[in-house]
Amino acid sequence: MTKKVTVFTLSTCPACKKVKTFLEENGIVYTLIEVDTLDGSEQWAATRELAKHNPQASYPTTVVEEVIAGYDADALRAKLL
């Protein structure tokens, strides 16, 4: 069964790039929400959605079945591989 993966990132965030690279190298299909590239209303909606999963609204935030805040390769492997 394929797990739905959503990643909230910022375009300039080094840890966000690591998460995206990890997912791509491991063939994980994911939905990317690059919050700082969205327009005002979309950015507001994405930030509110992020806060539902991670009240600290830190980047990157990966949502699988639970939230993985930051770049945590071990947690990503455990959930996705």
HTML snippet that shows the backbone in 3Dmol.js (N, CA, C, O; Angstrom):
<script src="https://3Dmol.org/build/3Dmol-min.js"></script>
<div id="view" style="width:600px;height:400px;position:relative"></div>
<script>
const pdb = `
ATOM      1  N   MET A   1       0.836  -1.179   0.000  1.00  0.00           N
ATOM      2  CA  MET A   1       0.000   0.000   0.000  1.00  0.00           C
ATOM      3  C   MET A   1       0.885   1.248   0.000  1.00  0.00           C
ATOM      4  O   MET A   1       1.799   1.365   0.816  1.00  0.00           O
ATOM      5  N   THR A   2       0.612   2.169  -0.908  1.00  0.00           N
ATOM      6  CA  THR A   2       1.362   3.410  -0.992  1.00  0.00           C
ATOM      7  C   THR A   2       0.873   4.375   0.067  1.00  0.00           C
ATOM      8  O   THR A   2      -0.330   4.574   0.236  1.00  0.00           O
ATOM      9  N   LYS A   3       1.809   4.968   0.772  1.00  0.00           N
ATOM     10  CA  LYS A   3       1.475   5.938   1.801  1.00  0.00           C
ATOM     11  C   LYS A   3       1.465   7.327   1.186  1.00  0.00           C
ATOM     12  O   LYS A   3       2.310   7.658   0.354  1.00  0.00           O
ATOM     13  N   LYS A   4       0.494   8.139   1.605  1.00  0.00           N
ATOM     14  CA  LYS A   4       0.428   9.516   1.138  1.00  0.00           C
ATOM     15  C   LYS A   4       1.465  10.328   1.914  1.00  0.00           C
ATOM     16  O   LYS A   4       1.450  10.362   3.145  1.00  0.00           O
ATOM     17  N   VAL A   5       2.349  10.972   1.187  1.00  0.00           N
ATOM     18  CA  VAL A   5       3.426  11.753   1.787  1.00  0.00           C
ATOM     19  C   VAL A   5       3.298  13.198   1.319  1.00  0.00           C
ATOM     20  O   VAL A   5       3.212  13.469   0.121  1.00  0.00           O
ATOM     21  N   THR A   6       3.288  14.116   2.272  1.00  0.00           N
ATOM     22  CA  THR A   6       3.260  15.541   1.965  1.00  0.00           C
ATOM     23  C   THR A   6       4.431  16.191   2.682  1.00  0.00           C
ATOM     24  O   THR A   6       4.674  15.930   3.860  1.00  0.00           O
ATOM     25  N   VAL A   7       5.156  17.045   1.960  1.00  0.00           N
ATOM     26  CA  VAL A   7       6.311  17.719   2.533  1.00  0.00           C
ATOM     27  C   VAL A   7       6.106  19.233   2.402  1.00  0.00           C
ATOM     28  O   VAL A   7       5.899  19.754   1.306  1.00  0.00           O
ATOM     29  N   PHE A   8       6.169  19.916   3.534  1.00  0.00           N
ATOM     30  CA  PHE A   8       6.108  21.376   3.568  1.00  0.00           C
ATOM     31  C   PHE A   8       7.541  21.884   3.642  1.00  0.00           C
ATOM     32  O   PHE A   8       8.286  21.514   4.549  1.00  0.00           O
ATOM     33  N   THR A   9       7.929  22.732   2.690  1.00  0.00           N
ATOM     34  CA  THR A   9       9.306  23.218   2.622  1.00  0.00           C
ATOM     35  C   THR A   9       9.355  24.710   2.340  1.00  0.00           C
ATOM     36  O   THR A   9       8.343  25.351   2.058  1.00  0.00           O
ATOM     37  N   LEU A  10      10.573  25.238   2.426  1.00  0.00           N
ATOM     38  CA  LEU A  10      10.897  26.572   1.944  1.00  0.00           C
ATOM     39  C   LEU A  10      11.944  26.397   0.851  1.00  0.00           C
ATOM     40  O   LEU A  10      12.799  25.517   0.956  1.00  0.00           O
ATOM     41  N   SER A  11      11.895  27.201  -0.173  1.00  0.00           N
ATOM     42  CA  SER A  11      12.781  27.027  -1.328  1.00  0.00           C
ATOM     43  C   SER A  11      14.256  27.225  -0.995  1.00  0.00           C
ATOM     44  O   SER A  11      15.116  26.711  -1.710  1.00  0.00           O
ATOM     45  N   THR A  12      14.567  27.954   0.067  1.00  0.00           N
ATOM     46  CA  THR A  12      15.958  28.261   0.407  1.00  0.00           C
ATOM     47  C   THR A  12      16.496  27.431   1.571  1.00  0.00           C
ATOM     48  O   THR A  12      17.609  27.677   2.037  1.00  0.00           O
ATOM     49  N   CYS A  13      15.735  26.470   2.040  1.00  0.00           N
ATOM     50  CA  CYS A  13      16.062  25.702   3.246  1.00  0.00           C
ATOM     51  C   CYS A  13      16.951  24.498   2.924  1.00  0.00           C
ATOM     52  O   CYS A  13      16.524  23.607   2.189  1.00  0.00           O
ATOM     53  N   PRO A  14      18.189  24.450   3.462  1.00  0.00           N
ATOM     54  CA  PRO A  14      19.078  23.318   3.198  1.00  0.00           C
ATOM     55  C   PRO A  14      18.517  21.975   3.686  1.00  0.00           C
ATOM     56  O   PRO A  14      18.646  20.969   2.988  1.00  0.00           O
ATOM     57  N   ALA A  15      17.906  21.945   4.854  1.00  0.00           N
ATOM     58  CA  ALA A  15      17.330  20.690   5.362  1.00  0.00           C
ATOM     59  C   ALA A  15      16.170  20.238   4.487  1.00  0.00           C
ATOM     60  O   ALA A  15      15.955  19.038   4.317  1.00  0.00           O
ATOM     61  N   CYS A  16      15.422  21.182   3.930  1.00  0.00           N
ATOM     62  CA  CYS A  16      14.320  20.843   3.033  1.00  0.00           C
ATOM     63  C   CYS A  16      14.850  20.144   1.784  1.00  0.00           C
ATOM     64  O   CYS A  16      14.256  19.179   1.302  1.00  0.00           O
ATOM     65  N   LYS A  17      15.959  20.636   1.271  1.00  0.00           N
ATOM     66  CA  LYS A  17      16.584  20.014   0.095  1.00  0.00           C
ATOM     67  C   LYS A  17      17.018  18.583   0.413  1.00  0.00           C
ATOM     68  O   LYS A  17      16.911  17.700  -0.439  1.00  0.00           O
ATOM     69  N   LYS A  18      17.505  18.350   1.631  1.00  0.00           N
ATOM     70  CA  LYS A  18      17.915  17.003   2.031  1.00  0.00           C
ATOM     71  C   LYS A  18      16.720  16.051   2.048  1.00  0.00           C
ATOM     72  O   LYS A  18      16.827  14.910   1.600  1.00  0.00           O
ATOM     73  N   VAL A  19      15.587  16.519   2.562  1.00  0.00           N
ATOM     74  CA  VAL A  19      14.391  15.670   2.600  1.00  0.00           C
ATOM     75  C   VAL A  19      13.948  15.332   1.182  1.00  0.00           C
ATOM     76  O   VAL A  19      13.659  14.173   0.883  1.00  0.00           O
ATOM     77  N   LYS A  20      13.891  16.333   0.306  1.00  0.00           N
ATOM     78  CA  LYS A  20      13.478  16.082  -1.077  1.00  0.00           C
ATOM     79  C   LYS A  20      14.427  15.107  -1.768  1.00  0.00           C
ATOM     80  O   LYS A  20      13.984  14.206  -2.480  1.00  0.00           O
ATOM     81  N   THR A  21      15.722  15.285  -1.562  1.00  0.00           N
ATOM     82  CA  THR A  21      16.713  14.372  -2.147  1.00  0.00           C
ATOM     83  C   THR A  21      16.512  12.955  -1.625  1.00  0.00           C
ATOM     84  O   THR A  21      16.532  11.999  -2.399  1.00  0.00           O
ATOM     85  N   PHE A  22      16.318  12.817  -0.318  1.00  0.00           N
ATOM     86  CA  PHE A  22      16.091  11.503   0.284  1.00  0.00           C
ATOM     87  C   PHE A  22      14.883  10.827  -0.364  1.00  0.00           C
ATOM     88  O   PHE A  22      14.958   9.663  -0.760  1.00  0.00           O
ATOM     89  N   LEU A  23      13.790  11.542  -0.470  1.00  0.00           N
ATOM     90  CA  LEU A  23      12.569  10.964  -1.034  1.00  0.00           C
ATOM     91  C   LEU A  23      12.776  10.572  -2.491  1.00  0.00           C
ATOM     92  O   LEU A  23      12.368   9.487  -2.907  1.00  0.00           O
ATOM     93  N   GLU A  24      13.399  11.436  -3.257  1.00  0.00           N
ATOM     94  CA  GLU A  24      13.615  11.155  -4.677  1.00  0.00           C
ATOM     95  C   GLU A  24      14.575   9.981  -4.878  1.00  0.00           C
ATOM     96  O   GLU A  24      14.339   9.127  -5.732  1.00  0.00           O
ATOM     97  N   GLU A  25      15.653   9.937  -4.095  1.00  0.00           N
ATOM     98  CA  GLU A  25      16.618   8.835  -4.229  1.00  0.00           C
ATOM     99  C   GLU A  25      16.007   7.483  -3.868  1.00  0.00           C
ATOM    100  O   GLU A  25      16.462   6.441  -4.340  1.00  0.00           O
ATOM    101  N   ASN A  26      14.976   7.509  -3.029  1.00  0.00           N
ATOM    102  CA  ASN A  26      14.335   6.276  -2.602  1.00  0.00           C
ATOM    103  C   ASN A  26      13.025   6.002  -3.337  1.00  0.00           C
ATOM    104  O   ASN A  26      12.272   5.107  -2.954  1.00  0.00           O
ATOM    105  N   GLY A  27      12.753   6.766  -4.386  1.00  0.00           N
ATOM    106  CA  GLY A  27      11.583   6.527  -5.226  1.00  0.00           C
ATOM    107  C   GLY A  27      10.252   6.754  -4.524  1.00  0.00           C
ATOM    108  O   GLY A  27       9.248   6.135  -4.874  1.00  0.00           O
ATOM    109  N   ILE A  28      10.245   7.642  -3.531  1.00  0.00           N
ATOM    110  CA  ILE A  28       9.020   7.932  -2.787  1.00  0.00           C
ATOM    111  C   ILE A  28       8.254   9.037  -3.513  1.00  0.00           C
ATOM    112  O   ILE A  28       8.793  10.114  -3.767  1.00  0.00           O
ATOM    113  N   VAL A  29       7.005   8.763  -3.841  1.00  0.00           N
ATOM    114  CA  VAL A  29       6.142   9.765  -4.460  1.00  0.00           C
ATOM    115  C   VAL A  29       5.613  10.656  -3.346  1.00  0.00           C
ATOM    116  O   VAL A  29       5.136  10.166  -2.322  1.00  0.00           O
ATOM    117  N   TYR A  30       5.698  11.967  -3.550  1.00  0.00           N
ATOM    118  CA  TYR A  30       5.256  12.892  -2.504  1.00  0.00           C
ATOM    119  C   TYR A  30       4.656  14.144  -3.114  1.00  0.00           C
ATOM    120  O   TYR A  30       4.899  14.485  -4.272  1.00  0.00           O
ATOM    121  N   THR A  31       3.865  14.813  -2.294  1.00  0.00           N
ATOM    122  CA  THR A  31       3.307  16.107  -2.664  1.00  0.00           C
ATOM    123  C   THR A  31       4.181  17.164  -2.011  1.00  0.00           C
ATOM    124  O   THR A  31       4.393  17.138  -0.799  1.00  0.00           O
ATOM    125  N   LEU A  32       4.683  18.086  -2.804  1.00  0.00           N
ATOM    126  CA  LEU A  32       5.550  19.150  -2.318  1.00  0.00           C
ATOM    127  C   LEU A  32       4.750  20.438  -2.186  1.00  0.00           C
ATOM    128  O   LEU A  32       4.084  20.873  -3.126  1.00  0.00           O
ATOM    129  N   ILE A  33       4.824  21.036  -1.013  1.00  0.00           N
ATOM    130  CA  ILE A  33       4.237  22.362  -0.807  1.00  0.00           C
ATOM    131  C   ILE A  33       5.378  23.281  -0.402  1.00  0.00           C
ATOM    132  O   ILE A  33       5.811  23.288   0.750  1.00  0.00           O
ATOM    133  N   GLU A  34       5.855  24.055  -1.366  1.00  0.00           N
ATOM    134  CA  GLU A  34       6.962  24.980  -1.140  1.00  0.00           C
ATOM    135  C   GLU A  34       6.342  26.327  -0.763  1.00  0.00           C
ATOM    136  O   GLU A  34       6.026  27.151  -1.620  1.00  0.00           O
ATOM    137  N   VAL A  35       6.182  26.517   0.522  1.00  0.00           N
ATOM    138  CA  VAL A  35       5.334  27.575   1.064  1.00  0.00           C
ATOM    139  C   VAL A  35       5.760  28.970   0.620  1.00  0.00           C
ATOM    140  O   VAL A  35       4.901  29.788   0.290  1.00  0.00           O
ATOM    141  N   ASP A  36       7.041  29.266   0.600  1.00  0.00           N
ATOM    142  CA  ASP A  36       7.482  30.628   0.276  1.00  0.00           C
ATOM    143  C   ASP A  36       7.330  30.995  -1.194  1.00  0.00           C
ATOM    144  O   ASP A  36       7.511  32.156  -1.561  1.00  0.00           O
ATOM    145  N   THR A  37       7.004  30.033  -2.029  1.00  0.00           N
ATOM    146  CA  THR A  37       6.812  30.340  -3.451  1.00  0.00           C
ATOM    147  C   THR A  37       5.347  30.549  -3.809  1.00  0.00           C
ATOM    148  O   THR A  37       5.022  30.868  -4.953  1.00  0.00           O
ATOM    149  N   LEU A  38       4.465  30.370  -2.834  1.00  0.00           N
ATOM    150  CA  LEU A  38       3.028  30.531  -3.076  1.00  0.00           C
ATOM    151  C   LEU A  38       2.637  31.999  -2.969  1.00  0.00           C
ATOM    152  O   LEU A  38       3.335  32.792  -2.337  1.00  0.00           O
ATOM    153  N   ASP A  39       1.501  32.358  -3.599  1.00  0.00           N
ATOM    154  CA  ASP A  39       1.024  33.734  -3.462  1.00  0.00           C
ATOM    155  C   ASP A  39       0.385  33.904  -2.083  1.00  0.00           C
ATOM    156  O   ASP A  39       0.236  32.932  -1.343  1.00  0.00           O
ATOM    157  N   GLY A  40       0.015  35.112  -1.746  1.00  0.00           N
ATOM    158  CA  GLY A  40      -0.462  35.456  -0.410  1.00  0.00           C
ATOM    159  C   GLY A  40      -1.527  34.548   0.177  1.00  0.00           C
ATOM    160  O   GLY A  40      -1.341  34.015   1.271  1.00  0.00           O
ATOM    161  N   SER A  41      -2.640  34.357  -0.525  1.00  0.00           N
ATOM    162  CA  SER A  41      -3.725  33.546   0.033  1.00  0.00           C
ATOM    163  C   SER A  41      -3.371  32.064   0.079  1.00  0.00           C
ATOM    164  O   SER A  41      -3.734  31.366   1.026  1.00  0.00           O
ATOM    165  N   GLU A  42      -2.659  31.580  -0.946  1.00  0.00           N
ATOM    166  CA  GLU A  42      -2.219  30.176  -0.939  1.00  0.00           C
ATOM    167  C   GLU A  42      -1.192  29.946   0.167  1.00  0.00           C
ATOM    168  O   GLU A  42      -1.201  28.905   0.825  1.00  0.00           O
ATOM    169  N   GLN A  43      -0.310  30.918   0.368  1.00  0.00           N
ATOM    170  CA  GLN A  43       0.707  30.804   1.408  1.00  0.00           C
ATOM    171  C   GLN A  43       0.042  30.752   2.791  1.00  0.00           C
ATOM    172  O   GLN A  43       0.436  29.960   3.646  1.00  0.00           O
ATOM    173  N   TRP A  44      -0.952  31.590   2.995  1.00  0.00           N
ATOM    174  CA  TRP A  44      -1.680  31.604   4.257  1.00  0.00           C
ATOM    175  C   TRP A  44      -2.362  30.250   4.492  1.00  0.00           C
ATOM    176  O   TRP A  44      -2.287  29.706   5.594  1.00  0.00           O
ATOM    177  N   ALA A  45      -3.014  29.710   3.483  1.00  0.00           N
ATOM    178  CA  ALA A  45      -3.702  28.423   3.609  1.00  0.00           C
ATOM    179  C   ALA A  45      -2.702  27.293   3.885  1.00  0.00           C
ATOM    180  O   ALA A  45      -2.966  26.417   4.709  1.00  0.00           O
ATOM    181  N   ALA A  46      -1.560  27.313   3.199  1.00  0.00           N
ATOM    182  CA  ALA A  46      -0.549  26.278   3.407  1.00  0.00           C
ATOM    183  C   ALA A  46       0.043  26.365   4.809  1.00  0.00           C
ATOM    184  O   ALA A  46       0.295  25.338   5.440  1.00  0.00           O
ATOM    185  N   THR A  47       0.262  27.568   5.295  1.00  0.00           N
ATOM    186  CA  THR A  47       0.799  27.753   6.645  1.00  0.00           C
ATOM    187  C   THR A  47      -0.191  27.263   7.692  1.00  0.00           C
ATOM    188  O   THR A  47       0.208  26.662   8.690  1.00  0.00           O
ATOM    189  N   ARG A  48      -1.460  27.511   7.475  1.00  0.00           N
ATOM    190  CA  ARG A  48      -2.486  27.012   8.406  1.00  0.00           C
ATOM    191  C   ARG A  48      -2.536  25.491   8.382  1.00  0.00           C
ATOM    192  O   ARG A  48      -2.664  24.863   9.433  1.00  0.00           O
ATOM    193  N   GLU A  49      -2.436  24.891   7.206  1.00  0.00           N
ATOM    194  CA  GLU A  49      -2.430  23.430   7.094  1.00  0.00           C
ATOM    195  C   GLU A  49      -1.193  22.857   7.784  1.00  0.00           C
ATOM    196  O   GLU A  49      -1.292  21.864   8.505  1.00  0.00           O
ATOM    197  N   LEU A  50      -0.046  23.463   7.572  1.00  0.00           N
ATOM    198  CA  LEU A  50       1.180  23.034   8.230  1.00  0.00           C
ATOM    199  C   LEU A  50       1.014  23.077   9.749  1.00  0.00           C
ATOM    200  O   LEU A  50       1.408  22.138  10.441  1.00  0.00           O
ATOM    201  N   ALA A  51       0.440  24.149  10.267  1.00  0.00           N
ATOM    202  CA  ALA A  51       0.274  24.309  11.714  1.00  0.00           C
ATOM    203  C   ALA A  51      -0.634  23.230  12.312  1.00  0.00           C
ATOM    204  O   ALA A  51      -0.501  22.904  13.491  1.00  0.00           O
ATOM    205  N   LYS A  52      -1.549  22.675  11.522  1.00  0.00           N
ATOM    206  CA  LYS A  52      -2.396  21.574  12.005  1.00  0.00           C
ATOM    207  C   LYS A  52      -1.546  20.344  12.320  1.00  0.00           C
ATOM    208  O   LYS A  52      -1.833  19.606  13.263  1.00  0.00           O
ATOM    209  N   HIS A  53      -0.511  20.132  11.533  1.00  0.00           N
ATOM    210  CA  HIS A  53       0.349  18.969  11.690  1.00  0.00           C
ATOM    211  C   HIS A  53       1.538  19.242  12.606  1.00  0.00           C
ATOM    212  O   HIS A  53       1.982  18.361  13.342  1.00  0.00           O
ATOM    213  N   ASN A  54       2.044  20.465  12.553  1.00  0.00           N
ATOM    214  CA  ASN A  54       3.238  20.849  13.309  1.00  0.00           C
ATOM    215  C   ASN A  54       3.024  22.265  13.834  1.00  0.00           C
ATOM    216  O   ASN A  54       3.330  23.233  13.136  1.00  0.00           O
ATOM    217  N   PRO A  55       2.503  22.400  15.053  1.00  0.00           N
ATOM    218  CA  PRO A  55       2.196  23.726  15.601  1.00  0.00           C
ATOM    219  C   PRO A  55       3.399  24.677  15.621  1.00  0.00           C
ATOM    220  O   PRO A  55       3.217  25.895  15.636  1.00  0.00           O
ATOM    221  N   GLN A  56       4.613  24.143  15.621  1.00  0.00           N
ATOM    222  CA  GLN A  56       5.800  24.999  15.580  1.00  0.00           C
ATOM    223  C   GLN A  56       6.046  25.551  14.179  1.00  0.00           C
ATOM    224  O   GLN A  56       6.832  26.481  14.002  1.00  0.00           O
ATOM    225  N   ALA A  57       5.376  24.979  13.194  1.00  0.00           N
ATOM    226  CA  ALA A  57       5.498  25.406  11.794  1.00  0.00           C
ATOM    227  C   ALA A  57       6.957  25.489  11.357  1.00  0.00           C
ATOM    228  O   ALA A  57       7.371  26.467  10.736  1.00  0.00           O
ATOM    229  N   SER A  58       7.725  24.466  11.683  1.00  0.00           N
ATOM    230  CA  SER A  58       9.132  24.435  11.290  1.00  0.00           C
ATOM    231  C   SER A  58       9.275  23.702   9.950  1.00  0.00           C
ATOM    232  O   SER A  58       8.427  22.902   9.555  1.00  0.00           O
ATOM    233  N   TYR A  59      10.373  24.009   9.276  1.00  0.00           N
ATOM    234  CA  TYR A  59      10.631  23.436   7.960  1.00  0.00           C
ATOM    235  C   TYR A  59      11.919  22.645   7.983  1.00  0.00           C
ATOM    236  O   TYR A  59      12.886  23.052   8.628  1.00  0.00           O
ATOM    237  N   PRO A  60      11.947  21.528   7.293  1.00  0.00           N
ATOM    238  CA  PRO A  60      10.845  20.896   6.584  1.00  0.00           C
ATOM    239  C   PRO A  60       9.933  20.152   7.553  1.00  0.00           C
ATOM    240  O   PRO A  60      10.351  19.761   8.642  1.00  0.00           O
ATOM    241  N   THR A  61       8.698  19.965   7.145  1.00  0.00           N
ATOM    242  CA  THR A  61       7.772  19.099   7.870  1.00  0.00           C
ATOM    243  C   THR A  61       7.261  18.071   6.879  1.00  0.00           C
ATOM    244  O   THR A  61       6.695  18.415   5.841  1.00  0.00           O
ATOM    245  N   THR A  62       7.467  16.802   7.213  1.00  0.00           N
ATOM    246  CA  THR A  62       7.016  15.693   6.383  1.00  0.00           C
ATOM    247  C   THR A  62       5.857  15.020   7.096  1.00  0.00           C
ATOM    248  O   THR A  62       5.976  14.630   8.258  1.00  0.00           O
ATOM    249  N   VAL A  63       4.743  14.884   6.405  1.00  0.00           N
ATOM    250  CA  VAL A  63       3.566  14.240   6.975  1.00  0.00           C
ATOM    251  C   VAL A  63       3.359  12.920   6.236  1.00  0.00           C
ATOM    252  O   VAL A  63       3.137  12.902   5.025  1.00  0.00           O
ATOM    253  N   VAL A  64       3.436  11.816   6.983  1.00  0.00           N
ATOM    254  CA  VAL A  64       3.173  10.498   6.417  1.00  0.00           C
ATOM    255  C   VAL A  64       1.939   9.997   7.145  1.00  0.00           C
ATOM    256  O   VAL A  64       0.818  10.281   6.724  1.00  0.00           O
ATOM    257  N   GLU A  65       2.122   9.271   8.207  1.00  0.00           N
ATOM    258  CA  GLU A  65       1.013   8.903   9.083  1.00  0.00           C
ATOM    259  C   GLU A  65       1.097   9.743  10.343  1.00  0.00           C
ATOM    260  O   GLU A  65       0.129   9.883  11.091  1.00  0.00           O
ATOM    261  N   GLU A  66       2.259  10.287  10.552  1.00  0.00           N
ATOM    262  CA  GLU A  66       2.503  11.198  11.650  1.00  0.00           C
ATOM    263  C   GLU A  66       3.470  12.241  11.128  1.00  0.00           C
ATOM    264  O   GLU A  66       3.954  12.125  10.002  1.00  0.00           O
ATOM    265  N   VAL A  67       3.756  13.243  11.912  1.00  0.00           N
ATOM    266  CA  VAL A  67       4.621  14.327  11.478  1.00  0.00           C
ATOM    267  C   VAL A  67       6.077  13.980  11.758  1.00  0.00           C
ATOM    268  O   VAL A  67       6.413  13.469  12.827  1.00  0.00           O
ATOM    269  N   ILE A  68       6.930  14.262  10.792  1.00  0.00           N
ATOM    270  CA  ILE A  68       8.373  14.176  10.984  1.00  0.00           C
ATOM    271  C   ILE A  68       8.897  15.583  10.718  1.00  0.00           C
ATOM    272  O   ILE A  68       8.973  16.021   9.570  1.00  0.00           O
ATOM    273  N   ALA A  69       9.255  16.279  11.779  1.00  0.00           N
ATOM    274  CA  ALA A  69       9.732  17.650  11.647  1.00  0.00           C
ATOM    275  C   ALA A  69      11.241  17.635  11.444  1.00  0.00           C
ATOM    276  O   ALA A  69      11.955  16.872  12.095  1.00  0.00           O
ATOM    277  N   GLY A  70      11.720  18.478  10.541  1.00  0.00           N
ATOM    278  CA  GLY A  70      13.142  18.530  10.262  1.00  0.00           C
ATOM    279  C   GLY A  70      13.575  17.385   9.365  1.00  0.00           C
ATOM    280  O   GLY A  70      12.750  16.604   8.891  1.00  0.00           O
ATOM    281  N   TYR A  71      14.871  17.294   9.138  1.00  0.00           N
ATOM    282  CA  TYR A  71      15.410  16.195   8.335  1.00  0.00           C
ATOM    283  C   TYR A  71      15.889  15.114   9.286  1.00  0.00           C
ATOM    284  O   TYR A  71      16.907  15.274   9.960  1.00  0.00           O
ATOM    285  N   ASP A  72      15.150  14.012   9.339  1.00  0.00           N
ATOM    286  CA  ASP A  72      15.484  12.884  10.199  1.00  0.00           C
ATOM    287  C   ASP A  72      15.470  11.630   9.329  1.00  0.00           C
ATOM    288  O   ASP A  72      14.435  10.984   9.165  1.00  0.00           O
ATOM    289  N   ALA A  73      16.640  11.295   8.772  1.00  0.00           N
ATOM    290  CA  ALA A  73      16.737  10.179   7.828  1.00  0.00           C
ATOM    291  C   ALA A  73      16.253   8.873   8.447  1.00  0.00           C
ATOM    292  O   ALA A  73      15.594   8.084   7.770  1.00  0.00           O
ATOM    293  N   ASP A  74      16.565   8.629   9.714  1.00  0.00           N
ATOM    294  CA  ASP A  74      16.136   7.383  10.360  1.00  0.00           C
ATOM    295  C   ASP A  74      14.619   7.305  10.452  1.00  0.00           C
ATOM    296  O   ASP A  74      14.035   6.255  10.183  1.00  0.00           O
ATOM    297  N   ALA A  75      13.979   8.402  10.828  1.00  0.00           N
ATOM    298  CA  ALA A  75      12.511   8.410  10.919  1.00  0.00           C
ATOM    299  C   ALA A  75      11.888   8.249   9.540  1.00  0.00           C
ATOM    300  O   ALA A  75      10.886   7.548   9.395  1.00  0.00           O
ATOM    301  N   LEU A  76      12.466   8.891   8.519  1.00  0.00           N
ATOM    302  CA  LEU A  76      11.953   8.750   7.162  1.00  0.00           C
ATOM    303  C   LEU A  76      12.091   7.306   6.683  1.00  0.00           C
ATOM    304  O   LEU A  76      11.160   6.757   6.094  1.00  0.00           O
ATOM    305  N   ARG A  77      13.245   6.690   6.933  1.00  0.00           N
ATOM    306  CA  ARG A  77      13.429   5.289   6.549  1.00  0.00           C
ATOM    307  C   ARG A  77      12.410   4.391   7.232  1.00  0.00           C
ATOM    308  O   ARG A  77      11.810   3.524   6.598  1.00  0.00           O
ATOM    309  N   ALA A  78      12.218   4.605   8.542  1.00  0.00           N
ATOM    310  CA  ALA A  78      11.299   3.759   9.306  1.00  0.00           C
ATOM    311  C   ALA A  78       9.870   3.855   8.786  1.00  0.00           C
ATOM    312  O   ALA A  78       9.151   2.856   8.776  1.00  0.00           O
ATOM    313  N   LYS A  79       9.454   5.021   8.362  1.00  0.00           N
ATOM    314  CA  LYS A  79       8.088   5.212   7.888  1.00  0.00           C
ATOM    315  C   LYS A  79       7.888   4.839   6.427  1.00  0.00           C
ATOM    316  O   LYS A  79       6.801   4.416   6.035  1.00  0.00           O
ATOM    317  N   LEU A  80       8.934   4.994   5.620  1.00  0.00           N
ATOM    318  CA  LEU A  80       8.741   4.914   4.176  1.00  0.00           C
ATOM    319  C   LEU A  80       9.430   3.750   3.478  1.00  0.00           C
ATOM    320  O   LEU A  80       9.044   3.398   2.363  1.00  0.00           O
ATOM    321  N   LEU A  81      10.417   3.155   4.086  1.00  0.00           N
ATOM    322  CA  LEU A  81      11.152   2.097   3.383  1.00  0.00           C
ATOM    323  C   LEU A  81      10.900   0.736   4.004  1.00  0.00           C
ATOM    324  O   LEU A  81      11.441  -0.266   3.537  1.00  0.00           O
TER     325      LEU A  81
END
`;
const viewer = $3Dmol.createViewer("view");
viewer.addModel(pdb, "pdb");
viewer.setStyle({}, {cartoon: {color: "spectrum"}});
viewer.zoomTo();
viewer.render();
</script>
